Amino acid sequence: MPVWSSPINPSPSLSVSNQTQHDLLRGSPSSSLNTLGCDVEVADHRPAVSCPYCNTPAELVRGDVIYRGRPELHAKRFWRCAPCGAHVGCHAPNRRFGYDGTQPLGRLANASLRKAKARAHALFDPFWKSGRMSRVDAYTWLARELRIDVEACHIGEFDEAMCNRVEEICKRWMFGPGPG
């Protein structure tokens, strides 16, 4: 059962009924909001998330449960494994990942893997965020370097060994001609 400490209004300028807020927070399959704040019908996209470390089903919680000292994260959603503490954030509600905001950004991660993912993103993301190449081209390049399918090239899904490979590849290219 999700744990929420307070309702979330997606936009302070929009008026959202208490029932709609309740449905959104509880992950109701019948109600969500589009970008204009209007009710829309969407399928329930809530995934079944379990911990890769202990196989326990993960619970959906708000950021204030995990990051008590980080107020900017309190309203965000996370999947958490209560027994071992592994967790992962959720995609913001959107057309691609569903309007209920429960789609995980990747796999649940312990502290060590979260640090490895952060290092990998810190080295890889500038390749596309700088405008040097598009995001699609950057992930295509990275997939080719890792010798994996581009569909599987998602740092959020990588384990520590793969994150370390991303670091090595990016560092090699940072001191060489660069990707593409």
C-alpha positions as CSV (number, residue, x, y, z in Angstrom):
1,M,0.0,0.0,0.0
2,P,1.5,3.4,-0.9
3,V,2.6,5.7,1.9
4,W,1.8,9.4,1.4
5,S,2.1,12.1,4.0
6,S,0.2,14.8,2.2
7,P,-1.7,15.4,-1.0
8,I,0.1,16.7,-4.1
9,N,-1.5,19.4,-6.3
10,P,0.4,19.1,-9.6
11,S,0.1,22.8,-10.3
12,P,-0.8,25.5,-7.7
13,S,-2.6,27.5,-10.4
14,L,-4.9,24.6,-11.2
15,S,-7.9,23.6,-9.2
16,V,-8.1,19.9,-8.7
17,S,-10.9,18.2,-6.8
18,N,-10.1,16.4,-3.5
19,Q,-11.4,13.2,-5.1
20,T,-9.1,13.6,-8.1
21,Q,-6.1,14.3,-5.8
22,H,-7.0,11.2,-3.8
23,D,-7.3,9.1,-7.0
24,L,-4.0,10.3,-8.3
25,L,-2.2,9.6,-5.0
26,R,-3.7,6.2,-4.7
27,G,-2.9,5.3,-8.3
28,S,-6.6,5.0,-9.4
29,P,-6.7,3.3,-12.8
30,S,-9.6,5.5,-13.9
31,S,-8.4,9.0,-13.2
32,S,-5.4,11.1,-13.9
33,L,-4.6,14.6,-15.1
34,N,-3.4,15.7,-18.5
35,T,-1.0,18.6,-18.9
36,L,-4.0,21.1,-18.6
37,G,-5.1,19.6,-15.3
38,C,-8.2,18.0,-16.8
39,D,-9.4,14.5,-15.9
40,V,-8.5,12.0,-18.6
41,E,-9.0,8.2,-18.8
42,V,-5.7,6.3,-18.7
43,A,-4.8,2.7,-18.1
44,D,-3.2,1.7,-14.8
45,H,0.5,1.6,-15.6
46,R,1.6,0.8,-12.1
47,P,4.4,-1.8,-12.5
48,A,5.1,-4.7,-10.2
49,V,8.4,-3.7,-8.7
50,S,10.5,-6.0,-6.6
51,C,13.9,-5.7,-5.1
52,P,16.8,-7.2,-7.1
53,Y,18.7,-7.8,-3.8
54,C,16.2,-9.6,-1.7
55,N,13.2,-10.2,-4.1
56,T,10.8,-8.4,-1.7
57,P,8.0,-6.4,-3.4
58,A,8.8,-2.7,-3.3
59,E,6.4,-0.2,-1.9
60,L,5.6,3.2,-3.5
61,V,6.5,6.1,-1.1
62,R,7.0,9.8,-1.2
63,G,10.4,11.4,-1.0
64,D,9.9,12.6,2.5
65,V,10.0,8.9,3.7
66,I,13.5,8.4,2.1
67,Y,15.0,11.9,2.0
68,R,13.7,13.6,5.2
69,G,16.4,16.3,5.0
70,R,15.8,17.1,1.3
71,P,12.5,19.1,1.1
72,E,12.9,19.5,-2.7
73,L,12.4,15.7,-2.9
74,H,9.5,15.3,-0.5
75,A,6.7,15.4,-3.1
76,K,8.5,13.1,-5.5
77,R,7.6,9.4,-5.7
78,F,10.0,6.5,-5.1
79,W,9.8,2.7,-5.1
80,R,11.5,1.4,-1.9
81,C,12.4,-2.0,-0.5
82,A,11.7,-1.6,3.2
83,P,13.9,-4.5,4.4
84,C,17.1,-3.5,2.6
85,G,16.6,0.2,1.8
86,A,17.2,0.0,-1.9
87,H,15.1,2.5,-3.8
88,V,14.6,4.3,-7.1
89,G,12.7,7.4,-8.2
90,C,9.8,7.5,-10.5
91,H,9.3,9.2,-13.9
92,A,7.1,12.3,-13.7
93,P,3.6,11.7,-15.0
94,N,3.7,11.8,-18.8
95,R,2.4,10.3,-22.0
96,R,5.3,7.9,-22.5
97,F,5.5,6.4,-19.0
98,G,1.9,6.9,-17.8
99,Y,0.0,9.6,-16.0
100,D,0.1,8.1,-12.6
101,G,3.8,8.9,-11.9
102,T,4.7,5.4,-10.7
103,Q,7.0,4.1,-13.5
104,P,10.5,3.6,-12.0
105,L,13.4,5.5,-13.5
106,G,15.4,2.2,-13.5
107,R,16.0,-0.7,-11.1
108,L,16.1,-0.4,-7.3
109,A,19.5,0.4,-6.2
110,N,21.5,0.3,-2.9
111,A,23.8,3.1,-1.9
112,S,26.7,1.8,-3.8
113,L,24.8,1.4,-7.1
114,R,23.1,4.8,-6.7
115,K,26.6,6.3,-6.5
116,A,27.8,4.4,-9.5
117,K,24.8,5.5,-11.6
118,A,25.4,9.1,-10.5
119,R,29.0,8.9,-11.6
120,A,28.0,7.3,-15.0
121,H,25.4,10.0,-15.7
122,A,27.8,12.8,-14.6
123,L,30.3,11.6,-17.2
124,F,27.9,10.6,-20.0
125,D,25.2,13.2,-19.9
126,P,27.4,16.1,-21.0
127,F,27.9,14.4,-24.3
128,W,24.3,15.2,-25.2
129,K,23.4,18.0,-22.8
130,S,26.2,20.1,-24.3
131,G,24.5,20.0,-27.7
132,R,27.5,18.1,-29.2
133,M,25.1,15.4,-30.2
134,S,21.4,14.5,-29.7
135,R,20.4,12.4,-26.8
136,V,19.3,9.6,-29.1
137,D,22.7,9.7,-30.9
138,A,24.6,9.7,-27.6
139,Y,22.7,6.6,-26.3
140,T,23.2,5.0,-29.7
141,W,26.9,5.6,-29.5
142,L,27.1,4.4,-25.9
143,A,25.2,1.2,-26.8
144,R,27.6,0.5,-29.6
145,E,30.6,1.1,-27.3
146,L,29.0,-1.2,-24.7
147,R,28.1,-3.8,-27.3
148,I,24.5,-3.9,-26.2
149,D,21.2,-3.2,-28.0
150,V,20.2,0.5,-27.9
151,E,16.9,-0.5,-26.3
152,A,18.8,-1.9,-23.3
153,C,21.0,1.2,-23.0
154,H,19.6,2.8,-19.9
155,I,21.9,3.8,-17.1
156,G,19.1,3.5,-14.6
157,E,18.8,-0.3,-15.4
158,F,22.6,-0.9,-15.2
159,D,24.4,-2.8,-12.5
160,E,27.7,-1.5,-10.9
161,A,29.9,-3.3,-13.4
162,M,28.1,-1.7,-16.4
163,C,28.1,1.7,-14.8
164,N,31.9,1.3,-14.3
165,R,32.2,0.5,-18.0
166,V,30.2,3.6,-18.9
167,E,32.7,5.6,-16.8
168,E,35.7,4.0,-18.5
169,I,34.3,4.6,-22.0
170,C,33.4,8.2,-21.3
171,K,36.8,9.0,-19.8
172,R,38.5,7.4,-22.8
173,W,36.5,9.6,-25.1
174,M,36.9,12.8,-23.0
175,F,40.7,12.6,-23.5
176,G,40.4,11.5,-27.1
177,P,38.5,12.6,-30.2
178,G,35.0,12.2,-28.5
179,P,32.0,10.2,-29.7
180,G,30.5,10.5,-33.1
